[in-house]
Amino acid sequence: MRRLIEFIAHNLVDYPDKVQVVEMAGPRATLYRLRVDPSDVGRVIGKSGSVANAMRTVLRVAAEKKGERAVLEID
């Protein structure tokens, strides 16, 4: 899942070397925190959060196929 988030984020931002994904396993789901350069935050969130919601949907579907639960937070 982490590689999926990194792949999507790398293709969206101007500074792909500053993309960081931190994975934290919880009791019910795995939390992924995406950090990008401050100038790229708008690109990752998108207008009215459309890009962020699309990324969350793709992550949720990929996790469900593996029988897992995943949550994405963008810092």
N, C-alpha and C positions, 0 to 999 in steps of 0.2 A: 504494500500500500504506500509505503514511504516513497518508493521509486516512482510510483504513479503521480503523486503530488509534486515531486521534484520535476518530473518531465513536463507536466502542464505548466508549472510556474516558470520554468526556464524558458519556455516558448512565449511567455507573456511579457516578461520584464526586459528592461534595458540593461540591467546589471545582473546577469545570471550567476555570477560568482558570489553574490551576496545572498542567494537563496539558501535558507536553512529550514530543515524540517526536524522537529523534535518529537519523538514518539514516547508517549507515556501510557503504560498499560494500567488500566483500572479494573475494578471488580466486574463491571458490566460491559465496558466498552474500551476501546483503545482511542486515546486522544492524540491527535496530531496537531502541532502548533507550527504554522507557517510564518516565517519571518523573511521579509524582503527589505530592500533599501527603501528608506522613507519616500523617495521620489517615485517608486514603483507601486506604492500601496493602492493608488487609484486605479491602476491597470489591473491589479489582482482582484479588487473589489468590484469594479465595473459600475456602470450607471445603475443606480437603485439597487446595487448588490447582485446584479444579474450574473456576473462572472463567478462571484463567490458561491452563489447558490448552485450554479451549474457544476462547479468543482465538488461541492458537498454531495450533490446528487450522484455524480460519477463515483465518488468514493464510497458512498452508502451502498450502491448497487454492487460494486466490486467486492465489498466486505461481505455482503449478504450471500454472494455466490460461494464464498468460502465458509459460510456459517458463522461469521463474526459480526461485530458491531463496531462502527468507527465514527468519530466525530472530528470535524475540522474547525480549528480556530485560526483566525488570521490576526497576527499582532502587527 
